[in-house]
Amino acid sequence: MKIGSHSDLPPSVTQAATAGAQKAAQGAAENAKTSGASVGVSVSVSTLARSMEKPEVNTSADIDTAKVNAVKTAIKNGTFKVNPEAIADKLLSSSQEMLSRASN
């Protein structure tokens, strides 16, 4: 047995719920009409908000294209060697950094 199913409720309650749903739908329709009229509202952004904007960064200077091409070639040739010690060291240092940030 479901609680609150239409068969369990008296007709006055289901009629009131239906009327409430209809009023909500009418209110939403009226809000949609009014919000369409306010399309021309101007918005200004403060200088503080503008200063927080991230500048475009040229990331191409951060990429060593020669190294990327060398790794691609090594992978294609099947000669790329994974250094598990280096990976473990980076994981540990990254974890330590995250833990120190979390404790601050």
Backbone as XML, in Angstrom:
<?xml version="1.0"?>
<chain id="A" units="angstrom">
  <residue number="1" name="MET">
    <atom name="N" x="0.843" y="-1.176" z="0.000"/>
    <atom name="CA" x="0.000" y="0.000" z="0.000"/>
    <atom name="C" x="0.888" y="1.239" z="0.000"/>
  </residue>
  <residue number="2" name="LYS">
    <atom name="N" x="0.640" y="2.121" z="-0.915"/>
    <atom name="CA" x="1.378" y="3.375" z="-0.989"/>
    <atom name="C" x="0.653" y="4.429" z="-0.167"/>
  </residue>
  <residue number="3" name="ILE">
    <atom name="N" x="1.425" y="5.158" z="0.596"/>
    <atom name="CA" x="0.850" y="6.229" z="1.394"/>
    <atom name="C" x="0.661" y="7.442" z="0.498"/>
  </residue>
  <residue number="4" name="GLY">
    <atom name="N" x="-0.515" y="7.994" z="0.537"/>
    <atom name="CA" x="-0.775" y="9.207" z="-0.213"/>
    <atom name="C" x="-1.119" y="8.973" z="-1.676"/>
  </residue>
  <residue number="5" name="SER">
    <atom name="N" x="-1.393" y="7.737" z="-2.074"/>
    <atom name="CA" x="-1.808" y="7.529" z="-3.452"/>
    <atom name="C" x="-3.214" y="8.083" z="-3.608"/>
  </residue>
  <residue number="6" name="HIS">
    <atom name="N" x="-3.597" y="8.369" z="-4.819"/>
    <atom name="CA" x="-4.881" y="9.032" z="-5.051"/>
    <atom name="C" x="-6.052" y="8.210" z="-4.539"/>
  </residue>
  <residue number="7" name="SER">
    <atom name="N" x="-5.942" y="6.888" z="-4.553"/>
    <atom name="CA" x="-7.063" y="6.077" z="-4.088"/>
    <atom name="C" x="-7.239" y="6.163" z="-2.575"/>
  </residue>
  <residue number="8" name="ASP">
    <atom name="N" x="-6.160" y="6.478" z="-1.839"/>
    <atom name="CA" x="-6.231" y="6.569" z="-0.384"/>
    <atom name="C" x="-6.712" y="7.931" z="0.109"/>
  </residue>
  <residue number="9" name="LEU">
    <atom name="N" x="-6.634" y="8.920" z="-0.734"/>
    <atom name="CA" x="-6.948" y="10.280" z="-0.306"/>
    <atom name="C" x="-8.398" y="10.620" z="-0.608"/>
  </residue>
  <residue number="10" name="PRO">
    <atom name="N" x="-8.999" y="11.437" z="0.241"/>
    <atom name="CA" x="-10.371" y="11.873" z="-0.047"/>
    <atom name="C" x="-10.380" y="12.791" z="-1.267"/>
  </residue>
  <residue number="11" name="PRO">
    <atom name="N" x="-11.472" y="12.852" z="-1.988"/>
    <atom name="CA" x="-11.562" y="13.675" z="-3.206"/>
    <atom name="C" x="-11.240" y="15.147" z="-2.968"/>
  </residue>
  <residue number="12" name="SER">
    <atom name="N" x="-11.546" y="15.679" z="-1.805"/>
    <atom name="CA" x="-11.277" y="17.099" z="-1.543"/>
    <atom name="C" x="-9.776" y="17.374" z="-1.554"/>
  </residue>
  <residue number="13" name="VAL">
    <atom name="N" x="-8.968" y="16.408" z="-1.070"/>
    <atom name="CA" x="-7.525" y="16.596" z="-1.037"/>
    <atom name="C" x="-6.948" y="16.534" z="-2.450"/>
  </residue>
  <residue number="14" name="THR">
    <atom name="N" x="-7.395" y="15.569" z="-3.250"/>
    <atom name="CA" x="-6.864" y="15.463" z="-4.616"/>
    <atom name="C" x="-7.269" y="16.665" z="-5.456"/>
  </residue>
  <residue number="15" name="GLN">
    <atom name="N" x="-8.472" y="17.197" z="-5.235"/>
    <atom name="CA" x="-8.903" y="18.392" z="-5.967"/>
    <atom name="C" x="-8.058" y="19.594" z="-5.575"/>
  </residue>
  <residue number="16" name="ALA">
    <atom name="N" x="-7.727" y="19.713" z="-4.295"/>
    <atom name="CA" x="-6.913" y="20.834" z="-3.827"/>
    <atom name="C" x="-5.498" y="20.728" z="-4.404"/>
  </residue>
  <residue number="17" name="ALA">
    <atom name="N" x="-4.967" y="19.513" z="-4.473"/>
    <atom name="CA" x="-3.626" y="19.319" z="-5.033"/>
    <atom name="C" x="-3.610" y="19.665" z="-6.512"/>
  </residue>
  <residue number="18" name="THR">
    <atom name="N" x="-4.640" y="19.278" z="-7.233"/>
    <atom name="CA" x="-4.733" y="19.596" z="-8.660"/>
    <atom name="C" x="-4.843" y="21.103" z="-8.867"/>
  </residue>
  <residue number="19" name="ALA">
    <atom name="N" x="-5.637" y="21.754" z="-8.040"/>
    <atom name="CA" x="-5.793" y="23.215" z="-8.150"/>
    <atom name="C" x="-4.471" y="23.908" z="-7.847"/>
  </residue>
  <residue number="20" name="GLY">
    <atom name="N" x="-3.734" y="23.424" z="-6.851"/>
    <atom name="CA" x="-2.431" y="24.003" z="-6.512"/>
    <atom name="C" x="-1.436" y="23.845" z="-7.646"/>
  </residue>
  <residue number="21" name="ALA">
    <atom name="N" x="-1.466" y="22.711" z="-8.308"/>
    <atom name="CA" x="-0.559" y="22.476" z="-9.429"/>
    <atom name="C" x="-0.899" y="23.407" z="-10.589"/>
  </residue>
  <residue number="22" name="GLN">
    <atom name="N" x="-2.182" y="23.627" z="-10.812"/>
    <atom name="CA" x="-2.594" y="24.528" z="-11.882"/>
    <atom name="C" x="-2.169" y="25.960" z="-11.591"/>
  </residue>
  <residue number="23" name="LYS">
    <atom name="N" x="-2.290" y="26.398" z="-10.337"/>
    <atom name="CA" x="-1.870" y="27.752" z="-9.961"/>
    <atom name="C" x="-0.360" y="27.914" z="-10.140"/>
  </residue>
  <residue number="24" name="ALA">
    <atom name="N" x="0.390" y="26.879" z="-9.774"/>
    <atom name="CA" x="1.847" y="26.936" z="-9.930"/>
    <atom name="C" x="2.230" y="27.040" z="-11.401"/>
  </residue>
  <residue number="25" name="ALA">
    <atom name="N" x="1.533" y="26.311" z="-12.253"/>
    <atom name="CA" x="1.817" y="26.365" z="-13.688"/>
    <atom name="C" x="1.491" y="27.745" z="-14.243"/>
  </residue>
  <residue number="26" name="GLN">
    <atom name="N" x="0.378" y="28.343" z="-13.789"/>
    <atom name="CA" x="0.012" y="29.689" z="-14.242"/>
    <atom name="C" x="1.037" y="30.712" z="-13.777"/>
  </residue>
  <residue number="27" name="GLY">
    <atom name="N" x="1.499" y="30.568" z="-12.523"/>
    <atom name="CA" x="2.507" y="31.489" z="-12.004"/>
    <atom name="C" x="3.806" y="31.391" z="-12.783"/>
  </residue>
  <residue number="28" name="ALA">
    <atom name="N" x="4.200" y="30.174" z="-13.152"/>
    <atom name="CA" x="5.425" y="29.991" z="-13.937"/>
    <atom name="C" x="5.277" y="30.622" z="-15.315"/>
  </residue>
  <residue number="29" name="ALA">
    <atom name="N" x="4.095" y="30.484" z="-15.905"/>
    <atom name="CA" x="3.855" y="31.080" z="-17.215"/>
    <atom name="C" x="3.909" y="32.600" z="-17.147"/>
  </residue>
  <residue number="30" name="GLU">
    <atom name="N" x="3.354" y="33.175" z="-16.082"/>
    <atom name="CA" x="3.395" y="34.631" z="-15.917"/>
    <atom name="C" x="4.821" y="35.120" z="-15.693"/>
  </residue>
  <residue number="31" name="ASN">
    <atom name="N" x="5.600" y="34.364" z="-14.912"/>
    <atom name="CA" x="7.002" y="34.732" z="-14.695"/>
    <atom name="C" x="7.791" y="34.686" z="-15.989"/>
  </residue>
  <residue number="32" name="ALA">
    <atom name="N" x="7.495" y="33.711" z="-16.823"/>
    <atom name="CA" x="8.198" y="33.609" z="-18.105"/>
    <atom name="C" x="7.873" y="34.808" z="-18.990"/>
  </residue>
  <residue number="33" name="LYS">
    <atom name="N" x="6.627" y="35.254" z="-18.952"/>
    <atom name="CA" x="6.234" y="36.423" z="-19.746"/>
    <atom name="C" x="6.937" y="37.676" z="-19.238"/>
  </residue>
  <residue number="34" name="THR">
    <atom name="N" x="6.997" y="37.841" z="-17.910"/>
    <atom name="CA" x="7.625" y="39.041" z="-17.323"/>
    <atom name="C" x="9.122" y="39.035" z="-17.540"/>
  </residue>
  <residue number="35" name="SER">
    <atom name="N" x="9.762" y="37.885" z="-17.405"/>
    <atom name="CA" x="11.214" y="37.851" z="-17.555"/>
    <atom name="C" x="11.617" y="38.137" z="-18.992"/>
  </residue>
  <residue number="36" name="GLY">
    <atom name="N" x="10.742" y="37.827" z="-19.939"/>
    <atom name="CA" x="11.038" y="38.142" z="-21.333"/>
    <atom name="C" x="11.055" y="39.642" z="-21.578"/>
  </residue>
  <residue number="37" name="ALA">
    <atom name="N" x="10.294" y="40.390" z="-20.786"/>
    <atom name="CA" x="10.238" y="41.831" z="-20.947"/>
    <atom name="C" x="11.481" y="42.508" z="-20.393"/>
  </residue>
  <residue number="38" name="SER">
    <atom name="N" x="12.221" y="41.845" z="-19.513"/>
    <atom name="CA" x="13.385" y="42.470" z="-18.888"/>
    <atom name="C" x="14.694" y="42.089" z="-19.572"/>
  </residue>
  <residue number="39" name="VAL">
    <atom name="N" x="14.647" y="41.815" z="-20.847"/>
    <atom name="CA" x="15.846" y="41.415" z="-21.589"/>
    <atom name="C" x="16.851" y="42.552" z="-21.659"/>
  </residue>
  <residue number="40" name="GLY">
    <atom name="N" x="16.439" y="43.788" z="-21.666"/>
    <atom name="CA" x="17.333" y="44.917" z="-21.835"/>
    <atom name="C" x="17.971" y="45.425" z="-20.554"/>
  </residue>
  <residue number="41" name="VAL">
    <atom name="N" x="17.998" y="44.644" z="-19.493"/>
    <atom name="CA" x="18.565" y="45.083" z="-18.227"/>
    <atom name="C" x="20.081" y="45.138" z="-18.361"/>
  </residue>
  <residue number="42" name="SER">
    <atom name="N" x="20.680" y="46.243" z="-17.912"/>
    <atom name="CA" x="22.130" y="46.371" z="-18.002"/>
    <atom name="C" x="22.787" y="45.774" z="-16.766"/>
  </residue>
  <residue number="43" name="VAL">
    <atom name="N" x="23.968" y="45.232" z="-16.974"/>
    <atom name="CA" x="24.729" y="44.615" z="-15.894"/>
    <atom name="C" x="26.112" y="45.235" z="-15.892"/>
  </residue>
  <residue number="44" name="SER">
    <atom name="N" x="26.612" y="45.571" z="-14.698"/>
    <atom name="CA" x="27.964" y="46.103" z="-14.621"/>
    <atom name="C" x="28.800" y="45.188" z="-13.739"/>
  </residue>
  <residue number="45" name="VAL">
    <atom name="N" x="30.074" y="45.041" z="-14.108"/>
    <atom name="CA" x="30.997" y="44.188" z="-13.365"/>
    <atom name="C" x="31.981" y="45.101" z="-12.650"/>
  </residue>
  <residue number="46" name="SER">
    <atom name="N" x="32.170" y="44.860" z="-11.367"/>
    <atom name="CA" x="33.048" y="45.716" z="-10.578"/>
    <atom name="C" x="34.507" y="45.522" z="-10.974"/>
  </residue>
  <residue number="47" name="THR">
    <atom name="N" x="35.329" y="46.478" z="-10.612"/>
    <atom name="CA" x="36.760" y="46.370" z="-10.921"/>
    <atom name="C" x="37.396" y="45.224" z="-10.145"/>
  </residue>
  <residue number="48" name="LEU">
    <atom name="N" x="36.878" y="44.920" z="-8.963"/>
    <atom name="CA" x="37.386" y="43.786" z="-8.200"/>
    <atom name="C" x="37.116" y="42.484" z="-8.945"/>
  </residue>
  <residue number="49" name="ALA">
    <atom name="N" x="35.913" y="42.349" z="-9.484"/>
    <atom name="CA" x="35.585" y="41.148" z="-10.247"/>
    <atom name="C" x="36.437" y="41.062" z="-11.507"/>
  </residue>
  <residue number="50" name="ARG">
    <atom name="N" x="36.677" y="42.189" z="-12.145"/>
    <atom name="CA" x="37.523" y="42.173" z="-13.345"/>
    <atom name="C" x="38.961" y="41.806" z="-13.005"/>
  </residue>
  <residue number="51" name="SER">
    <atom name="N" x="39.444" y="42.231" z="-11.840"/>
    <atom name="CA" x="40.820" y="41.903" z="-11.460"/>
    <atom name="C" x="40.969" y="40.427" z="-11.132"/>
  </residue>
  <residue number="52" name="MET">
    <atom name="N" x="39.870" y="39.770" z="-10.781"/>
    <atom name="CA" x="39.918" y="38.350" z="-10.467"/>
    <atom name="C" x="39.885" y="37.478" z="-11.718"/>
  </residue>
  <residue number="53" name="GLU">
    <atom name="N" x="39.586" y="38.079" z="-12.843"/>
    <atom name="CA" x="39.532" y="37.331" z="-14.094"/>
    <atom name="C" x="40.920" y="36.794" z="-14.442"/>
  </residue>
  <residue number="54" name="LYS">
    <atom name="N" x="40.972" y="35.540" z="-14.857"/>
    <atom name="CA" x="42.254" y="34.938" z="-15.202"/>
    <atom name="C" x="42.687" y="35.429" z="-16.585"/>
  </residue>
  <residue number="55" name="PRO">
    <atom name="N" x="43.913" y="35.907" z="-16.685"/>
    <atom name="CA" x="44.386" y="36.316" z="-18.007"/>
    <atom name="C" x="44.672" y="35.093" z="-18.856"/>
  </residue>
  <residue number="56" name="GLU">
    <atom name="N" x="44.577" y="35.273" z="-20.156"/>
    <atom name="CA" x="44.900" y="34.173" z="-21.058"/>
    <atom name="C" x="46.387" y="33.892" z="-20.967"/>
  </residue>
  <residue number="57" name="VAL">
    <atom name="N" x="46.701" y="32.621" z="-20.795"/>
    <atom name="CA" x="48.091" y="32.216" z="-20.639"/>
    <atom name="C" x="48.502" y="31.433" z="-21.868"/>
  </residue>
  <residue number="58" name="ASN">
    <atom name="N" x="49.661" y="31.759" z="-22.384"/>
    <atom name="CA" x="50.198" y="31.029" z="-23.520"/>
    <atom name="C" x="50.902" y="29.787" z="-22.980"/>
  </residue>
  <residue number="59" name="THR">
    <atom name="N" x="50.242" y="28.649" z="-23.064"/>
    <atom name="CA" x="50.795" y="27.427" z="-22.498"/>
    <atom name="C" x="51.787" y="26.754" z="-23.426"/>
  </residue>
  <residue number="60" name="SER">
    <atom name="N" x="51.917" y="27.225" z="-24.639"/>
    <atom name="CA" x="52.845" y="26.579" z="-25.571"/>
    <atom name="C" x="54.290" y="26.720" z="-25.096"/>
  </residue>
  <residue number="61" name="ALA">
    <atom name="N" x="54.597" y="27.749" z="-24.307"/>
    <atom name="CA" x="55.947" y="27.917" z="-23.788"/>
    <atom name="C" x="56.233" y="26.903" z="-22.685"/>
  </residue>
  <residue number="62" name="ASP">
    <atom name="N" x="55.190" y="26.360" z="-22.055"/>
    <atom name="CA" x="55.347" y="25.394" z="-20.977"/>
    <atom name="C" x="55.541" y="23.972" z="-21.490"/>
  </residue>
  <residue number="63" name="ILE">
    <atom name="N" x="55.355" y="23.743" z="-22.773"/>
    <atom name="CA" x="55.428" y="22.399" z="-23.335"/>
    <atom name="C" x="56.741" y="22.227" z="-24.091"/>
  </residue>
  <residue number="64" name="ASP">
    <atom name="N" x="57.470" y="21.195" z="-23.730"/>
    <atom name="CA" x="58.726" y="20.864" z="-24.420"/>
    <atom name="C" x="58.360" y="19.953" z="-25.590"/>
  </residue>
  <residue number="65" name="THR">
    <atom name="N" x="58.170" y="20.549" z="-26.769"/>
    <atom name="CA" x="57.712" y="19.779" z="-27.928"/>
    <atom name="C" x="58.725" y="18.721" z="-28.355"/>
  </residue>
  <residue number="66" name="ALA">
    <atom name="N" x="59.994" y="18.985" z="-28.171"/>
    <atom name="CA" x="61.001" y="17.981" z="-28.532"/>
    <atom name="C" x="60.852" y="16.740" z="-27.648"/>
  </residue>
  <residue number="67" name="LYS">
    <atom name="N" x="60.613" y="16.952" z="-26.363"/>
    <atom name="CA" x="60.438" y="15.823" z="-25.448"/>
    <atom name="C" x="59.152" y="15.067" z="-25.761"/>
  </residue>
  <residue number="68" name="VAL">
    <atom name="N" x="58.088" y="15.790" z="-26.076"/>
    <atom name="CA" x="56.820" y="15.161" z="-26.425"/>
    <atom name="C" x="57.003" y="14.290" z="-27.663"/>
  </residue>
  <residue number="69" name="ASN">
    <atom name="N" x="57.688" y="14.812" z="-28.673"/>
    <atom name="CA" x="57.915" y="14.041" z="-29.895"/>
    <atom name="C" x="58.792" y="12.819" z="-29.631"/>
  </residue>
  <residue number="70" name="ALA">
    <atom name="N" x="59.780" y="12.959" z="-28.748"/>
    <atom name="CA" x="60.644" y="11.828" z="-28.411"/>
    <atom name="C" x="59.850" y="10.732" z="-27.700"/>
  </residue>
  <residue number="71" name="VAL">
    <atom name="N" x="58.955" y="11.114" z="-26.791"/>
    <atom name="CA" x="58.129" y="10.127" z="-26.091"/>
    <atom name="C" x="57.179" y="9.454" z="-27.067"/>
  </residue>
  <residue number="72" name="LYS">
    <atom name="N" x="56.559" y="10.217" z="-27.961"/>
    <atom name="CA" x="55.665" y="9.643" z="-28.966"/>
    <atom name="C" x="56.391" y="8.613" z="-29.813"/>
  </residue>
  <residue number="73" name="THR">
    <atom name="N" x="57.577" y="8.966" z="-30.244"/>
    <atom name="CA" x="58.358" y="8.051" z="-31.074"/>
    <atom name="C" x="58.726" y="6.792" z="-30.306"/>
  </residue>
  <residue number="74" name="ALA">
    <atom name="N" x="59.132" y="6.939" z="-29.049"/>
    <atom name="CA" x="59.487" y="5.782" z="-28.230"/>
    <atom name="C" x="58.283" y="4.870" z="-28.008"/>
  </residue>
  <residue number="75" name="ILE">
    <atom name="N" x="57.112" y="5.454" z="-27.829"/>
    <atom name="CA" x="55.894" y="4.651" z="-27.646"/>
    <atom name="C" x="55.576" y="3.894" z="-28.930"/>
  </residue>
  <residue number="76" name="LYS">
    <atom name="N" x="55.663" y="4.584" z="-30.064"/>
    <atom name="CA" x="55.383" y="3.941" z="-31.353"/>
    <atom name="C" x="56.351" y="2.793" z="-31.615"/>
  </residue>
  <residue number="77" name="ASN">
    <atom name="N" x="57.611" y="2.980" z="-31.264"/>
    <atom name="CA" x="58.636" y="1.962" z="-31.510"/>
    <atom name="C" x="58.621" y="0.858" z="-30.457"/>
  </residue>
  <residue number="78" name="GLY">
    <atom name="N" x="57.906" y="1.067" z="-29.362"/>
    <atom name="CA" x="57.873" y="0.077" z="-28.289"/>
    <atom name="C" x="59.104" y="0.120" z="-27.401"/>
  </residue>
  <residue number="79" name="THR">
    <atom name="N" x="59.835" y="1.213" z="-27.423"/>
    <atom name="CA" x="61.054" y="1.329" z="-26.620"/>
    <atom name="C" x="60.884" y="2.234" z="-25.402"/>
  </residue>
  <residue number="80" name="PHE">
    <atom name="N" x="59.672" y="2.719" z="-25.156"/>
    <atom name="CA" x="59.434" y="3.605" z="-24.021"/>
    <atom name="C" x="59.509" y="2.805" z="-22.732"/>
  </residue>
  <residue number="81" name="LYS">
    <atom name="N" x="60.300" y="3.247" z="-21.793"/>
    <atom name="CA" x="60.475" y="2.570" z="-20.507"/>
    <atom name="C" x="59.807" y="3.403" z="-19.410"/>
  </residue>
  <residue number="82" name="VAL">
    <atom name="N" x="58.989" y="2.741" z="-18.608"/>
    <atom name="CA" x="58.327" y="3.394" z="-17.476"/>
    <atom name="C" x="59.247" y="3.291" z="-16.270"/>
  </residue>
  <residue number="83" name="ASN">
    <atom name="N" x="59.436" y="4.405" z="-15.557"/>
    <atom name="CA" x="60.268" y="4.431" z="-14.367"/>
    <atom name="C" x="59.355" y="4.428" z="-13.139"/>
  </residue>
  <residue number="84" name="PRO">
    <atom name="N" x="59.096" y="3.252" z="-12.552"/>
    <atom name="CA" x="58.149" y="3.190" z="-11.431"/>
    <atom name="C" x="58.625" y="3.964" z="-10.201"/>
  </residue>
  <residue number="85" name="GLU">
    <atom name="N" x="59.950" y="4.068" z="-9.996"/>
    <atom name="CA" x="60.457" y="4.817" z="-8.847"/>
    <atom name="C" x="60.123" y="6.304" z="-8.973"/>
  </residue>
  <residue number="86" name="ALA">
    <atom name="N" x="60.266" y="6.829" z="-10.181"/>
    <atom name="CA" x="59.950" y="8.241" z="-10.399"/>
    <atom name="C" x="58.458" y="8.500" z="-10.193"/>
  </residue>
  <residue number="87" name="ILE">
    <atom name="N" x="57.630" y="7.582" z="-10.653"/>
    <atom name="CA" x="56.183" y="7.732" z="-10.474"/>
    <atom name="C" x="55.833" y="7.697" z="-8.988"/>
  </residue>
  <residue number="88" name="ALA">
    <atom name="N" x="56.433" y="6.746" z="-8.258"/>
    <atom name="CA" x="56.162" y="6.645" z="-6.818"/>
    <atom name="C" x="56.612" y="7.905" z="-6.082"/>
  </residue>
  <residue number="89" name="ASP">
    <atom name="N" x="57.777" y="8.424" z="-6.445"/>
    <atom name="CA" x="58.273" y="9.645" z="-5.804"/>
    <atom name="C" x="57.321" y="10.820" z="-6.050"/>
  </residue>
  <residue number="90" name="LYS">
    <atom name="N" x="56.856" y="10.964" z="-7.279"/>
    <atom name="CA" x="55.933" y="12.069" z="-7.603"/>
    <atom name="C" x="54.613" y="11.908" z="-6.861"/>
  </residue>
  <residue number="91" name="LEU">
    <atom name="N" x="54.110" y="10.672" z="-6.779"/>
    <atom name="CA" x="52.862" y="10.441" z="-6.045"/>
    <atom name="C" x="53.002" y="10.790" z="-4.570"/>
  </residue>
  <residue number="92" name="LEU">
    <atom name="N" x="54.117" y="10.374" z="-3.974"/>
    <atom name="CA" x="54.332" y="10.672" z="-2.561"/>
    <atom name="C" x="54.467" y="12.172" z="-2.310"/>
  </residue>
  <residue number="93" name="SER">
    <atom name="N" x="55.222" y="12.856" z="-3.159"/>
    <atom name="CA" x="55.382" y="14.299" z="-2.955"/>
    <atom name="C" x="54.068" y="15.037" z="-3.178"/>
  </residue>
  <residue number="94" name="SER">
    <atom name="N" x="53.282" y="14.579" z="-4.147"/>
    <atom name="CA" x="51.978" y="15.195" z="-4.393"/>
    <atom name="C" x="51.052" y="14.966" z="-3.206"/>
  </residue>
  <residue number="95" name="SER">
    <atom name="N" x="51.070" y="13.760" z="-2.653"/>
    <atom name="CA" x="50.226" y="13.452" z="-1.494"/>
    <atom name="C" x="50.637" y="14.278" z="-0.287"/>
  </residue>
  <residue number="96" name="GLN">
    <atom name="N" x="51.935" y="14.414" z="-0.065"/>
    <atom name="CA" x="52.413" y="15.220" z="1.055"/>
    <atom name="C" x="51.994" y="16.676" z="0.907"/>
  </residue>
  <residue number="97" name="GLU">
    <atom name="N" x="52.064" y="17.172" z="-0.307"/>
    <atom name="CA" x="51.669" y="18.560" z="-0.561"/>
    <atom name="C" x="50.174" y="18.748" z="-0.287"/>
  </residue>
  <residue number="98" name="MET">
    <atom name="N" x="49.358" y="17.801" z="-0.733"/>
    <atom name="CA" x="47.916" y="17.891" z="-0.503"/>
    <atom name="C" x="47.589" y="17.804" z="0.991"/>
  </residue>
  <residue number="99" name="LEU">
    <atom name="N" x="48.284" y="16.933" z="1.704"/>
    <atom name="CA" x="48.039" y="16.804" z="3.140"/>
    <atom name="C" x="48.455" y="18.064" z="3.891"/>
  </residue>
  <residue number="100" name="SER">
    <atom name="N" x="49.540" y="18.674" z="3.484"/>
    <atom name="CA" x="49.970" y="19.911" z="4.153"/>
    <atom name="C" x="48.997" y="21.050" z="3.882"/>
  </residue>
  <residue number="101" name="ARG">
    <atom name="N" x="48.424" y="21.084" z="2.698"/>
    <atom name="CA" x="47.407" y="22.111" z="2.388"/>
    <atom name="C" x="46.143" y="21.886" z="3.209"/>
  </residue>
  <residue number="102" name="ALA">
    <atom name="N" x="45.773" y="20.626" z="3.367"/>
    <atom name="CA" x="44.543" y="20.306" z="4.092"/>
    <atom name="C" x="44.670" y="20.628" z="5.581"/>
  </residue>
  <residue number="103" name="SER">
    <atom name="N" x="45.878" y="20.498" z="6.131"/>
    <atom name="CA" x="46.057" y="20.761" z="7.563"/>
    <atom name="C" x="46.146" y="22.243" z="7.872"/>
  </residue>
  <residue number="104" name="ASN">
    <atom name="N" x="46.345" y="23.088" z="6.853"/>
    <atom name="CA" x="46.455" y="24.546" z="7.082"/>
    <atom name="C" x="45.115" y="25.170" z="7.175"/>
  </residue>
</chain>
